[in-house]
């Protein structure tokens, strides 16, 4: 659901916010992505509130991306909304922590020679073998991210024979490599034709693209680009005074 930024304890939630909360609960417990929500009339009866309030609450959820209006048809549940706190966590774990079921479609996986850019980031010699994995990541069946990662073959022999669902799990359980830190940038990008097709979104739709270099101790284990759907994924940060 929508992130709850909290509110001052002394301020009572408005009717609109209350109804929004009830609707979110109803969506979580009774509906699945793609389902239509009950009609305004039905909600007015069920929740015993005015039509105006129901409309406002629905408008808030449309605005927040939880619901989507399909012209002439109705209002539908869109799918999971994830607020990422950008911890050093895997996709699988991040989704599970939110009660969503992660899944992976491996689009391609192969060993190749590192080009200059990949070699530089992974701190290996150009031409050394790297495993390049291209994956679609889903949460509760909804496409969330398109990821391309590069991993030094020397660190992960036989990686291509493994199940590439959660890479961080495989690294830890098979190779004893536990990720300890990372450097990451996030930028906005418009989906190209390939990304749009894989993610099931319109070409040029907005993406949040994370570029990550990941370390296990002082070894570089990953150079990955993860393109998240901007309508499904937001970045949430706690902001504190500058020290
Ligand atoms: C996130 C990171 C990727 C990383 C992935 C690992 O999505 N942006 O850089 O490869 O997590 O997740 P998993 O262990 O589920 O494969």
Boltz pocket constraint, residues with backbone or C-beta under 6 A from the ligand:
constraints:
  - pocket:
      binder: B
      contacts: [[A, 89], [A, 90], [A, 91], [A, 92], [A, 93], [A, 147], [A, 149], [A, 164], [A, 165], [A, 166], [A, 167], [A, 168], [A, 169], [A, 210], [A, 212], [A, 222], [A, 224], [A, 225], [A, 226]]
      max_distance: 6.0
